[in-house]
Amino acid sequence: MLGEKEQRKWRFSDVGEWLKNAFLATIKGEFLLRLHVSKYFIHIIYTFFLFFASIWLSLKIEKTLTKVEDNRKALEDIEIYHAQKTVELVSLGRMTKVQEMLGKAGSEVGMPEEPASRIK
C-alpha cells in the first residue's frame, strides 16, 4: 500500500521543521534546487534585479523630492526677505524721508542749491 510518509498527514507541529529545513537549504544554496525551479533561475535573477532597481529608484526620487521641498522653503524665506528689503528701499527713496533721517542724525547735508558741475 502507501508508504509511511504518504499515509501520514501533516500536523501543525511540522511547520517548525519545514521552516528549519528551508532556512538551512537557503544558507547552503539548495533552496531553489529543492523546489526544482533551476530552469527558471535566470527569470528569478531578473525579477530580483527589477525589484532592486525599483527600490533604488524610489529612494533616489524620494531624496530628490526632499531636496526640492527644502529648496522651496529656502526660496520662500528669501522671497520674504527680498520683499522686506524692497519695502525698506522704497521708503528710503523718498526725499523727505532721507532729509528727516539726515536731520535726526545732525547732518547739514541737504538738497543741492545749484546743479551739479563737471570737473574737466
Buried (B, 14 or more C-beta within 10 A) or exposed (E): EEEEEEEEEEEEEEEEEEEEEEEEBEEEEEBBEEEEEEEEEEEEEEEEEEEEEEEEEEEEEEEEEEEEEEEEEEEEEEEEEEEEEEEEEEEEEEEEEBBEEEEEEEEEEEEEEEEEEEEE
